[in-house]
Amino acid sequence: MARVKASQLREKTLDELKTQEQTLREQIFKLRFQQATGQAESPQKIRLVRKELARVLTVMRERAAAAPAAPGGA
């Protein structure tokens, strides 16, 4: 799995990031399931996917913080 840099993620739209987040969460679930049943090929892959998910969530959080707050909100 190729490592994706945060700068590459910043170029994507919010919808693309949400899709990638969902895909990564599903992949983590499958890898954990494989590990629990003893079928994991590479235990290191879980760590890499989790880091990738963290990068995606970080970029999404940056965008949310940069967006102006809604007027009249509490």
ABEGO torsion letter per residue (X at the ends): XBBBBAAAAAABBAAAAAAAAAAAAAAAAAAAAAAAAGABABAAAAAAAAAAAAAAAAAAAAAAAABBBBBGBX
